[in-house]
Every structure is written in structure tokens, then in C-alpha cells.
Amino acid sequence: MIQPGGETVIWGADFAVDGQAKGKLVRVKVDGNVNNTFTFCSCLLTVSSVALQTDGKLIVAGSLNNQANLVTINADGSNDTTFNNAVGGFESSSAELEPT
């Protein structure tokens, strides 16, 4: 997924760059280098889908403890603590935003 400003967010299995673990979600700069200021929270064990909100935050669908879950993360990859996830335990393999 390409974010405003041209950086790309990629997700999947655990990523490592130059031997350093980067987690399940990584942001890559326009020049191809990993953006090390983006640090995805360890709030999901798997990531299956990511959607970009209009405010720059990301909605991330994945799983934790064998239950599907949704989280939102801030532009720097940190957990958005203002998001009230009262829907844990559902099955999901994707996240998509509808225009309002």
C-alpha cells in the first residue's frame, strides 16, 4: 500500500533487514530503504490486511491468540489507543474502508 508522501507499507510474515527483526508490518521509503521510525506495535501475531484511513492512520486486520482482531495504528506505527476494539474474536482476512 502506498501512503501519502510515497512511502510503501508492506505486511506478511516477520520481516528482517540486515539481521534486525522488523515485525509483521514495515514501511519502506521512496528510495527503497526501510523507514526505521515506523515501529509497528506487537499487538497482532499475524497481519492479513491493511487499510489507510483519511487521517493517515492504518486499520490492520490480523489475529492474536488464535482470534481475529482489528487494530488501528498511528502514522509512526504505534498502537492507536483511542480505537475501541470491542469486536475481537470475529473471523476476518481483510479490512476495507468505505467512503463517507
C-alpha positions as CSV (number, residue, x, y, z in Angstrom):
1,M,0.0,0.0,0.0
2,I,1.4,3.4,-1.0
3,Q,0.9,6.1,1.6
4,P,0.7,9.9,1.0
5,G,4.3,11.0,0.5
6,G,5.2,7.9,-1.5
7,E,6.3,5.5,1.2
8,T,5.0,1.9,0.9
9,V,3.6,-0.3,3.7
10,I,4.2,-4.0,3.3
11,W,2.9,-6.8,5.5
12,G,3.0,-10.5,5.9
13,A,5.5,-12.8,7.7
14,D,8.1,-11.5,10.0
15,F,10.5,-9.2,8.2
16,A,14.2,-8.8,8.9
17,V,16.5,-6.2,7.4
18,D,20.3,-6.5,7.9
19,G,19.6,-9.2,10.5
20,Q,17.3,-6.9,12.6
21,A,13.7,-8.1,13.1
22,K,11.1,-5.6,11.9
23,G,7.9,-7.4,12.7
24,K,4.8,-8.1,10.5
25,L,4.4,-4.6,9.1
26,V,7.2,-2.5,7.5
27,R,7.2,0.9,5.9
28,V,9.7,1.4,3.0
29,K,10.9,4.9,1.9
30,V,10.7,6.1,-1.7
31,D,14.5,5.3,-2.0
32,G,13.8,1.6,-1.1
33,N,15.3,1.8,2.4
34,V,13.2,0.7,5.5
35,N,11.8,3.6,7.5
36,N,13.2,2.8,10.9
37,T,11.0,5.4,12.6
38,F,7.9,3.2,11.8
39,T,7.7,0.7,14.6
40,F,4.6,-1.5,14.4
41,C,3.2,-2.5,17.8
42,S,3.3,-6.2,18.7
43,C,-0.4,-6.2,19.2
44,L,-1.1,-8.8,16.5
45,L,0.7,-12.1,15.8
46,T,-0.4,-12.2,12.1
47,V,-1.4,-9.4,9.7
48,S,-3.7,-10.3,6.9
49,S,-4.8,-6.9,5.6
50,V,-4.2,-3.2,5.9
51,A,-6.4,-0.2,5.0
52,L,-5.5,3.5,5.0
53,Q,-7.8,5.9,6.8
54,T,-8.2,9.5,5.6
55,D,-6.4,10.8,8.7
56,G,-3.3,8.7,7.9
57,K,-3.9,6.0,10.5
58,L,-3.9,2.4,9.4
59,I,-6.6,-0.2,10.2
60,V,-4.9,-3.6,10.5
61,A,-6.7,-6.9,10.3
62,G,-5.0,-9.9,11.8
63,S,-5.0,-12.3,14.7
64,L,-3.9,-12.5,18.3
65,N,-4.2,-15.7,20.4
66,N,-6.0,-17.6,17.6
67,Q,-8.7,-14.9,17.3
68,A,-9.1,-12.5,14.5
69,N,-8.8,-8.9,15.6
70,L,-8.7,-5.3,14.3
71,V,-6.3,-2.5,15.5
72,T,-5.6,1.0,14.3
73,I,-2.1,2.3,14.3
74,N,-0.8,5.8,14.2
75,A,1.3,7.1,11.3
76,D,4.5,6.1,13.2
77,G,3.3,2.5,13.6
78,S,2.4,2.8,17.3
79,N,-0.9,1.5,18.6
80,D,-3.8,3.9,18.4
81,T,-5.1,3.7,22.0
82,T,-8.2,5.8,21.1
83,F,-9.6,2.9,19.0
84,N,-12.1,0.9,21.0
85,N,-11.9,-2.7,19.6
86,A,-15.0,-4.3,21.0
87,V,-15.2,-6.8,18.2
88,G,-12.4,-9.2,18.9
89,G,-13.0,-12.8,18.1
90,F,-14.5,-12.5,14.7
91,E,-13.1,-14.1,11.6
92,S,-11.6,-11.7,9.1
93,S,-9.0,-11.9,6.3
94,S,-9.3,-8.3,5.1
95,A,-10.0,-4.7,6.1
96,E,-11.6,-2.2,3.7
97,L,-12.8,1.4,4.2
98,E,-16.0,2.7,2.8
99,P,-16.1,6.4,1.7
100,T,-18.3,8.5,3.9
